């Protein structure tokens, strides 16, 4: 369905680094005819990645760490700051992935808000589901699951596939498929989301595995924050590369022979892209993760040793990529764009 509208002011709220890839091409397409506003908070590599992609943004508030009490205190503070932003810029429509403050601030300033999420374990879903006008979830997330967090059936819209497919279909379309010709195979590791409210595990058990394997493989760690960056620069990790700044996902895909993830999004990205992937996520898995595991695209094993990693990387030269999820991702991107324009058009006519 093609939606023809006058110029809109569209407000994207980016609260974590994976959301940039999700919205990047949608933002760039919308910027051709509409005004796009971006707010963000300084969590993980969010600000650095926005700069990397040349996007203009305004930092609003901060992340309040893992403590539930601090998050509770910080919630209204950031809501108030976003209310000020909304009143100043007067957007026609707001959209986010997992921003728990934007739906509340948008509702309080009479801006229709589209809330997208694929993490059914986040407590912040509750206010977001209550105050958002439309709720977008991946097709593999059960409606009954989100309804337990007060999502109204009438608000729920399911998009095809998984959120990672929304952008991977573009990134992989023109990716150089040349065989990797390197002396050593390369292992990428993404540590745990240590500040997330829903996460209670850690990845300390993997450290000994990397120390044991660093002579046989090139091991690259992509830290989420300054704390992790400094931690992995400890002398015991000498010989292991620790990235000083985030690199483009396509560069990781080109260089990676095995991906080990203690989080969620990057593990799903690599698995869908056909990179052999082990998730050591030490917490209750999401429904979307279980879907990939059941398809054999993703392997989940919390306790792994050096021999398991070595055998895995040698036996799985290529992964089982989710090609159908890439096709669905293209459909999902169009659907989301149409919903943004349709919602903004309705708002402008009021």
C-alpha positions in Angstrom: 0.0 0.0 0.0 1.6 3.3 -1.1 1.0 6.2 1.3 1.1 9.7 -0.1 1.5 12.4 2.6 2.7 15.9 3.0 6.0 16.5 4.6 6.1 15.0 8.1 8.3 15.6 11.2 9.2 12.0 12.3 10.8 11.4 15.7 13.1 8.4 16.1 14.2 7.5 19.6 17.5 5.4 19.6 18.3 4.0 23.1 20.8 1.2 22.2 23.3 0.5 19.5 21.4 -2.4 17.7 18.5 -0.1 17.0 20.6 2.1 14.7 21.0 -0.7 12.1 17.3 -1.5 12.5 16.2 2.0 11.6 19.2 3.3 9.5 17.8 2.7 6.0 14.3 3.6 7.0 15.6 6.9 8.4 17.6 7.6 5.2 14.7 6.8 3.0 12.3 9.0 5.0 14.9 11.9 5.0 14.4 12.3 1.3 10.9 13.7 1.7 10.4 14.3 5.4 12.2 15.8 8.4 13.7 13.3 10.8 14.5 14.0 14.4 16.6 11.6 16.5 17.0 11.5 20.2 19.4 9.0 21.9 21.0 8.1 25.2 24.7 7.3 25.7 24.5 3.5 26.2 26.9 0.9 24.7 28.1 2.2 21.3 25.0 4.2 20.4 26.5 7.6 20.1 29.7 6.3 18.3 27.6 4.4 15.7 25.3 7.4 15.1 28.4 9.4 14.4 29.8 6.6 12.2 26.7 6.7 10.0 26.7 10.5 9.9 23.3 10.9 11.6 22.3 14.1 13.4 20.9 13.5 16.9 20.4 15.0 20.3 21.5 13.2 23.4 18.7 13.3 26.0 19.4 12.1 29.5 21.6 9.1 30.4 21.5 5.4 31.2 20.9 4.7 34.8 22.8 1.4 35.1 21.6 -2.0 36.1 20.1 -1.1 39.5 16.3 -1.3 39.3 16.0 1.5 41.9 18.2 3.8 39.8 16.2 3.0 36.7 13.0 3.8 38.6 14.4 7.1 39.8 15.8 8.0 36.3 12.6 7.0 34.4 10.6 10.2 35.1 13.7 12.4 34.7 14.2 11.2 31.2 10.5 11.3 30.4 10.4 15.0 31.4 13.4 15.7 29.2 11.8 14.0 26.2 8.6 15.9 26.9 10.6 19.1 26.6 12.1 17.9 23.3 8.6 16.9 22.0 7.1 20.3 22.9 10.0 22.1 21.3 10.0 20.2 18.0 6.3 19.2 17.7 6.8 15.9 15.8 3.9 14.4 13.8 4.7 10.8 14.8 7.2 9.0 17.1 8.8 5.6 16.8 11.3 3.6 18.8 12.6 0.1 19.5 12.5 -0.6 23.2 12.5 3.0 24.4 10.5 2.8 27.6 10.3 6.6 28.0 9.3 7.8 24.5 5.7 6.3 24.5 5.0 8.0 27.8 6.4 11.4 26.8 4.7 11.2 23.3 1.4 10.4 24.9 1.7 13.3 27.3 2.4 15.7 24.4 -0.3 14.2 22.1 2.1 12.7 19.6 1.1 9.2 18.2 3.8 6.7 19.1 4.8 3.4 17.5 6.6 1.0 19.9 8.5 -1.9 18.5 10.0 -4.7 20.7 11.1 -8.3 20.5 12.2 -8.8 24.1 9.3 -10.1 26.2 11.4 -10.1 29.4 11.8 -6.3 29.7 9.7 -4.7 32.5 9.8 -1.4 30.6 7.4 -3.0 28.1 4.6 -2.4 30.6 4.4 1.4 30.4 5.3 1.3 26.7 2.5 -1.1 25.8 0.1 1.0 27.9 1.0 4.4 26.3 2.0 3.5 22.8 -0.7 3.9 20.0 0.7 0.9 17.9 2.8 -2.0 19.0 5.0 -3.8 16.4 6.4 -7.2 17.3 8.0 -9.9 15.1 5.7 -12.7 13.8 7.4 -15.3 16.0 6.6 -13.5 19.3 3.3 -14.8 20.7 0.5 -12.3 21.2 -0.4 -13.9 24.5 3.1 -13.2 25.8 2.9 -9.5 25.3 -0.7 -9.3 26.4 0.6 -10.4 29.9 2.4 -7.0 30.0 -0.8 -5.2 29.2 -0.5 -4.9 25.4 -3.9 -4.5 23.9 -4.8 -6.9 21.0 -6.1 -3.9 19.0 -2.7 -2.2 19.1 -0.6 -5.2 18.1 0.8 -5.4 14.5 3.1 -8.3 13.6 5.8 -7.7 11.1 7.3 -10.5 9.0 10.4 -12.3 10.3 12.7 -11.0 12.9 14.0 -7.4 13.5 17.5 -8.3 12.3 16.1 -9.2 8.9 14.8 -5.6 8.5 18.3 -4.4 7.8 20.4 -7.5 7.0 18.6 -8.0 3.7 20.2 -4.7 2.5 23.6 -5.2 4.0 24.0 -8.7 2.7 22.6 -8.0 -0.8 25.8 -6.4 -2.1 28.3 -8.0 0.4 31.5 -9.4 -1.2 31.1 -13.2 -1.0 34.8 -14.0 -1.6 36.3 -16.9 0.4 38.2 -15.8 3.5 41.9 -16.4 2.8 43.7 -15.9 6.1 46.5 -17.7 8.0 44.3 -18.1 11.1 40.5 -18.3 11.5 38.9 -15.4 13.3 36.6 -15.5 16.3 34.5 -12.5 17.2 33.1 -12.2 20.8 30.5 -9.8 22.0 30.3 -9.7 25.9 27.1 -9.6 28.0 24.7 -6.6 28.3 25.8 -6.1 31.9 23.7 -3.0 32.5 20.4 -4.4 31.2 17.7 -4.9 33.7 16.6 -8.2 32.3 20.1 -9.7 32.3 21.5 -11.6 35.3 24.3 -13.7 33.8 28.0 -13.0 33.0 30.5 -14.4 30.5 33.5 -14.8 32.8 33.8 -18.5 32.0 34.6 -17.8 28.4 37.8 -15.9 29.3 39.9 -19.0 30.0 38.8 -20.4 26.6 40.0 -17.4 24.7 43.3 -17.4 26.6 43.8 -21.0 25.7 42.9 -20.5 22.0 44.6 -17.1 21.3 47.6 -18.8 19.7 45.5 -20.8 17.3 42.9 -18.2 16.3 42.6 -14.5 15.9 40.2 -13.5 18.6 38.5 -10.1 18.5 36.4 -8.7 21.3 33.8 -6.0 20.6 33.1 -4.4 24.0 29.8 -2.7 24.8 31.3 0.1 26.9 34.4 1.7 28.4 34.3 -0.6 31.4 34.4 -3.8 29.2 37.0 -2.2 27.0 39.4 -1.6 29.8 38.7 -4.9 31.4 39.7 -6.9 28.3 42.9 -4.8 28.0 44.2 -6.5 31.1 47.6 -8.2 30.6 46.1 -11.7 30.8 44.3 -11.0 27.5 47.6 -10.0 25.7 47.4 -11.4 22.1 43.6 -10.8 21.9 42.4 -7.8 19.9 40.0 -5.5 21.8 38.2 -3.0 19.5 38.6 0.7 20.5 35.5 1.6 18.6 32.7 -0.2 16.9 33.1 -1.4 13.4 30.4 -1.8 10.7 28.5 -5.0 10.9 29.5 -5.9 7.3 33.1 -5.8 8.2 32.5 -8.3 11.0 30.6 -10.6 8.6 33.5 -10.4 6.1 36.2 -11.2 8.7 34.3 -13.6 11.0 34.7 -17.4 10.9 32.9 -18.0 14.3 30.8 -15.6 16.4 30.3 -16.1 20.1 27.8 -13.9 21.7 26.8 -13.4 25.4 24.0 -11.0 24.3 21.2 -11.3 21.9 21.0 -9.1 18.8 24.5 -9.6 17.4 24.2 -13.4 17.8 21.0 -13.3 15.8 22.5 -11.1 13.2 25.5 -13.4 12.6 23.4 -16.5 12.6 20.9 -15.1 10.1 23.9 -14.0 7.9 25.2 -17.5 7.8 28.1 -17.1 10.2 28.6 -20.2 12.5 27.3 -18.8 15.8 27.3 -19.9 19.4 25.2 -18.1 21.9 26.4 -18.3 25.5 23.6 -16.0 26.7 23.3 -16.9 30.4 19.7 -16.0 31.0 16.2 -17.0 29.9 16.1 -17.0 26.1 13.7 -14.9 24.1 11.1 -16.6 21.9 12.9 -15.2 18.8 16.1 -16.9 19.9 14.4 -20.2 20.5 13.0 -20.0 17.0 16.5 -19.7 15.5 17.8 -22.5 17.7 14.9 -24.8 16.7 15.8 -24.1 13.0 19.4 -25.1 13.6 20.6 -21.6 12.6 21.9 -20.7 16.1 23.6 -23.0 18.7 23.0 -22.2 22.4 25.5 -23.6 24.9 26.4 -21.7 28.1 29.4 -23.7 29.2 31.9 -24.2 26.4 35.5 -25.2 26.5 38.4 -24.8 24.1 38.0 -28.2 22.5 34.3 -27.6 21.8 35.1 -24.2 20.1 37.9 -25.7 18.1 35.8 -28.6 16.8 32.8 -26.3 16.1 34.8 -23.8 14.0 36.5 -26.6 12.0 33.3 -28.6 11.4 31.0 -25.7 10.5 32.7 -24.0 7.6 29.5 -22.1 6.7 26.4 -21.5 8.7 22.8 -22.3 7.9 21.7 -18.8 6.9 18.1 -17.7 7.2 17.5 -16.6 3.6 13.7 -16.6 4.1 14.2 -14.2 7.1 16.0 -11.8 4.7 13.1 -11.8 2.3 10.7 -11.3 5.2 13.0 -8.4 6.4 12.5 -6.5 3.2 8.7 -6.9 3.6 9.0 -5.8 7.2 11.0 -2.7 6.3 8.3 -1.6 3.9 5.5 -2.3 6.4 7.2 -0.2 9.1 7.8 2.7 6.8 4.2 2.6 5.6 2.9 2.5 9.2 5.1 5.5 10.1 3.7 7.5 7.1 0.2 6.4 7.7 0.3 7.3 11.4 1.9 10.6 10.7 -0.7 11.4 8.0 -3.5 10.7 10.4 -1.9 12.9 13.1 -1.4 15.8 10.7 -5.0 15.7 9.6 -6.2 16.0 13.2 
